[in-house]
Amino acid sequence: MNVKFKVIIDGLHKKYEKLTSCTEYDIKSIPQKEGNGVYLLKLNGKPLYAGRTKRNFQKRINDHIGNSDKKGDYCSIAFRLARKKVKQFEKANYKKGFREMAMKNPEFKKVYNLQKERVCKMKVQYVVEKDPLTQALLEIYAQVESNCILKDFDTH
């Protein structure tokens, strides 16, 4: 095994423990903090999603919850949770217009709005990690170790 890779792999659990022992912040009150790290989103105390960013943590989380200028009111996390609950839209579909079609469906829109309310109550933990390779591997490790509800390693 590549020596650099082995060193990173051997240190992942310790970095994961650091991540999960960090302060849990309310999703709406994350302190301004430079990025380059890994974060863990929790819903009702259960790990929902692990991700990584090289940007400001607060801005990255806002992209997920719909407080981003570029996405308007769209909340990607709520959309994914709603897809899990409405069978007609359960399978991921990356074709142009799918999101808009789903949001026009009254049943889906209702479930989406309920999920968005839940998402706004999430907690987040994050840890700075500047090395991109370590970030990527720690994100995967955190998803698997935490048994995140929204883990998806498929390509889009």
N, C-alpha and C positions, 0 to 999 in steps of 0.2 A: 504494500500500500504506500502511496505517496506520503512522505514524512509530514509535509505541511497539512495535508488533508487529515492525517491521523491525529495530529495535535489538535486540530479544530474539533474533530469528532469526539475525542477524549474529553474535551472541555465543555461540551454542549450541556450536559446535565447540570453542571455547576452554574452555567449562565442561565439556564431555565429556572433553577431555584432562585437565582437573583431576581429574575423577572417576576416570578410569582410571589416573592416576598416584598416587592415594591408597594408603595402606597397605592390604594385603589382610589381613583378620582371619579367623580360624577362626570358623565360624558359631556355635560354642558359647562363644566368648570375646570377644564384641563389647563394647568399653568402654561404660559408661553415657554416653550422649550425647543431648542434646536433639534432637528431630526437626526437621522442616521441611527436607526435603532429598530427594535422589535416591540410590538405592542400586543396585548391580549385584551379582547373585549369580553365582558361577562354580563350575562343577563340572569337576574335572580340568583346570583352566586355561581352560576354554571358557565364554564368557558364556552363562548359562542364562536369566536373567530380569532385567529392570530394572523398578524400581518407585519409588514416591515415598510420602512420609509427612509428616504434620504432627505426629506423635507421636514419642516416644522411639524411636530406631532399634532398640535391642535388643528392645523390646516388639513392634515391627512385624515384625521378622524371626522372633521367636518365634511369632507368629501363623501365619507361613508354614510353620514346621517342626514345629508340633504341641506346642510348649511353652507354650501359652497356656491359661489357666484356662478360657476360654470354649469351647475346642474339644477339650479333653481330649487324646487321643492322635492326633487327625486331623492329617495333614500334607498341606496342599493341593498343595505342589510335588510330593511323592511321588505323590499321586493323579493329577496331570496327567501325570507321566512314565509311570506305570503304564498310564494310558489309551492312551498312544501305542504301547505294546507289546502290549496285549491287544485284538485287532481288534474283538471283540464290544462293547467299551466305548470305542472310539476316538473316536467322535463325541460332542461335548459335549452333555450333557443336563441341563437345569436344573429338571426336574420333581421335585417332592417325592418323596423315597424313592429316587432314583437312586443316590446315594452309598451308602446302606445296602444296596441290592440288589447293587451292585458288590462291596462289602466282604464280602458273604456268599458270593460266588463263590470257590471254593478257588483256581482258577488266578489270578484277579485279586488275591486277598489275598496270595498268595505273591509275585507280582511287586511289589505295593505294598510289602511288607516289605523286599524287596531294594532298591527305590528309596529307601525311607526311610533305610536304612543308608548309601546313597550321598549322600543329601541332608545327612546329619549330618557329612559330610566337606567340605561346601562352604566356599568363601571368600566374603567380602563386602567390597565397597568402598563408601564413601558420602561424599557431599559435602553440606554445608549449603547450602540455597537457600530463602530465606524467601518469595520472591514466588511465589504459587500458579500464575500463568500461566507463568512461567519454569520452574517445577517440572514442570508438565504437558508442556510442549514438550520439556524436557530428557529426561524419561522416554521420550517417543516417539523422540526423536533417538538416545538411548542404545540403545533396543531395535533400531532399524534399523541404526545404525552398527556395533553389536557383533554383529549377526546372531544375536541371542539365539535359543536353541532353543525357548523357551516365549514366543513373542510372539503376542499375541492382542489385536487391537484391536476384536474383535466386542463387541457389547453383550450383557448377560446379562439 
